[in-house]
Amino acid sequence: VHTHNVRYQVSWPFNELESIRASVVYRNDRYVRQAIDPLSLVAPNFNDHMAGVKLEYVFDSSLPRGLNLWTGWKMKVFGEYYQQPEDGGDMPVVGLDLRHSLKVHRDLIWVSRLAGGSSFGSRRIVHFLGGVDNWLFAKYDNSMPIDFAQNYFYQTLAVPMRGFFYNARNGNSFAVINTELRVPSVRYLVNRPIRSDFFNHLQIAGFADIGSAWTGAHPYANDNSFNRVTIFRNPLTITLDSKREPIVAGYGFGLRTRLLGYFVRADWAWGIDDGVILPQVFHFSLNL
């Protein structure tokens, strides 16, 4: 798939903290079928076009206190609408990302985050809950089925949800709450400049996550695909109601620092699924 995007964006700042941003977007996806047999060899390429608009409200009162350390608020609320001019397919999207960083003592920072999003229309986005961004040697949970009746056209990650593999839950909507205490251990104990970049940015973190991804109105809705299992046994079609908890949680601790110019994260986490504490999962990632 070859993707080309054209975007024009304007921003209206109200003051030093608030702004509204508007974008007009055109996207072209060119699909080239892999030639693995005579039929696919002669199959023609085809193009998919989408045009859309995006509106965002941004509030940012945060102040930097070091690498991956802030104090204050960050918030973004956004809505998008995309139209496929050829077959009339549409894809509305709404989302929220709210973060607060609180100074506990000196450089000890307590960070909390609420994020969520949903897609509607004839084309939808499937959100895969679990894991972290830029997870190296990532693992995927193949036991969680995907409801293809939702006509998913794009996919994205609902992270972080530490203690789980990717696809711990999935759906066209998601919500997560994250909280994390970041302790720059060497800087906190040594009250003088530190020459070593590794030790200057070394952080110990304790964290907890809770969230879900679902189809339907909410995680407990009857039309959430996670809450039902359909079995086809000709000539019978059997629908089973699931009694499992759709919301999952995780907790653990981690280390962060800058190494060779990259911000490196190592997290040891335990997930809680349906009231059961799962075996520890190790997440090694490169992200802020």
SULNOR-V543371 format. One record per residue. SS is DSSP state (H for helix, E for strand, C for the rest). OMEGA is omega in degrees with one decimal (* if undefined). D_FIRST is the distance of its C-alpha to the first C-alpha in whole Angstrom. Layout:
BEGIN
ss-><SS,SS>
omega-><OMEGA,OMEGA>
d_first-><D_FIRST,D_FIRST>
END
This chain:
BEGIN
ss-><C,E,E,E,E,E,E,E,E,E,E,E,E,C,C,C,C,E,E,E,E,E,E,E,E,E,E,E,E,E,E,C,C,C,C,C,C,H,H,H,H,H,C,C,C,E,E,E,E,E,E,E,E,E,E,E,E,E,E,E,C,C,E,E,E,E,C,C,E,E,E,E,E,E,E,E,E,E,E,E,E,E,E,C,C,C,C,C,C,E,E,E,E,E,E,E,E,E,E,E,E,E,E,E,E,C,C,E,E,E,E,E,E,E,E,E,E,E,E,C,C,C,C,E,E,E,E,E,E,C,E,C,C,C,E,E,C,C,C,E,C,C,C,C,C,C,C,H,H,H,C,E,E,E,E,E,E,E,C,C,E,C,C,C,C,E,C,C,E,E,E,C,E,E,E,E,E,E,E,E,E,E,E,C,H,H,H,H,H,C,C,C,C,C,C,C,H,H,H,H,C,C,E,E,E,E,E,E,E,E,E,E,E,E,C,C,C,C,C,C,C,C,C,C,H,H,H,E,E,E,E,E,E,C,C,E,E,E,E,E,E,C,C,C,C,C,C,E,E,E,E,E,E,E,E,E,E,E,E,C,C,E,E,E,E,E,E,E,E,E,E,E,E,C,C,E,E,C,C,C,E,E,E,E,E,E,C,C>
omega-><175.0,-175.7,174.2,179.3,169.7,-175.6,172.0,-175.3,173.0,-178.1,176.4,177.5,175.5,-179.2,-178.1,-172.5,-169.8,174.8,170.0,-179.4,178.9,-177.8,169.2,-170.1,167.5,-178.5,176.5,174.8,176.8,-176.8,178.1,-176.1,178.7,-177.5,-179.5,177.6,-177.9,-179.2,179.7,179.4,-177.3,-179.9,-177.7,171.1,174.3,-175.1,174.3,-176.8,174.4,174.7,-176.6,177.2,179.1,178.9,-176.5,167.3,-175.4,173.6,-176.5,175.5,-174.8,176.1,-178.6,175.1,-178.4,-179.5,-179.2,178.3,-179.5,165.1,178.9,-174.5,168.2,179.8,171.8,172.1,-174.6,172.8,-179.3,173.7,-179.1,-178.8,175.2,-170.3,-174.1,-178.8,177.1,179.4,-180.0,-178.6,170.2,-179.8,173.3,-178.3,-178.9,171.7,-177.0,-177.3,176.9,178.3,-175.0,175.5,178.5,178.1,-177.3,-177.4,172.8,-175.0,175.5,-175.1,175.9,-175.5,170.9,-179.4,177.8,179.4,179.6,176.3,-175.9,173.1,-178.1,172.8,-175.3,175.8,174.3,178.5,177.5,-179.9,176.1,176.5,-178.3,175.3,175.9,179.8,176.7,-177.5,-175.4,178.0,-174.4,179.3,-178.3,-177.2,-177.5,-176.5,177.6,179.7,-176.3,174.1,178.2,-179.9,177.8,-179.1,177.2,179.1,178.0,-178.4,171.7,-171.9,-4.7,168.2,-171.9,-174.4,-178.8,170.0,169.9,179.0,169.5,170.5,176.6,178.3,179.8,175.8,176.0,172.6,178.0,170.7,-179.8,172.7,-172.1,174.2,-177.1,-177.0,173.1,-162.1,-176.2,178.5,-178.7,-176.6,-176.6,-175.4,177.0,179.3,-179.5,-176.9,-176.5,177.8,-179.2,-177.0,179.6,-177.9,-179.0,-178.9,168.0,-176.0,167.5,-170.8,172.0,-179.9,173.1,-179.1,179.3,169.2,-171.2,166.9,-177.1,-173.2,-177.6,-174.9,-177.0,-178.2,179.9,-179.2,171.4,-174.5,178.7,-175.2,177.3,178.1,-179.6,-179.3,179.2,176.0,-173.8,6.5,-174.5,169.4,-173.8,177.2,-179.8,175.0,-179.4,177.2,-179.5,179.0,-178.6,-178.9,179.6,180.0,178.1,178.7,178.5,-178.9,-178.4,175.6,176.2,172.0,174.9,-176.5,-179.8,177.9,180.0,173.2,-171.3,-179.4,172.2,-177.0,172.2,-170.0,176.1,179.2,175.7,-177.5,179.9,178.3,-178.5,176.5,-175.4,175.9,-176.6,177.6,179.4,177.9,175.0,-171.5,177.5,178.2,178.2,*>
d_first-><0,4,6,10,13,17,19,23,25,29,31,35,37,40,41,40,39,37,35,33,29,27,24,22,19,16,12,10,6,6,5,6,9,10,14,16,19,20,19,15,16,17,15,13,10,10,10,10,13,15,18,20,23,24,27,28,32,32,35,36,39,38,40,39,41,39,36,34,38,38,41,41,38,34,33,30,30,27,26,23,22,19,19,17,19,19,19,21,19,20,20,23,23,26,26,29,29,33,34,38,39,43,45,47,50,49,45,45,42,41,38,37,34,33,29,28,25,25,22,24,23,21,18,18,17,18,20,21,24,26,25,25,22,21,23,23,24,23,24,22,25,24,27,26,25,22,23,21,23,22,19,16,13,12,14,16,19,23,25,27,29,30,32,29,26,23,23,27,26,23,23,22,25,26,29,30,34,34,37,38,41,40,43,43,45,47,47,48,51,52,53,52,49,47,46,44,40,39,43,42,39,40,40,41,39,40,37,37,34,34,32,30,27,27,27,30,32,33,33,36,35,36,33,31,29,30,34,34,33,33,34,34,37,38,40,39,37,38,37,38,38,37,40,37,37,34,34,34,35,35,37,38,38,37,37,35,36,34,34,33,31,29,30,30,31,33,33,35,35,36,35,37,36,38,41,41,40,37,37,36,33,32,29,28,26,26,26,28>
END
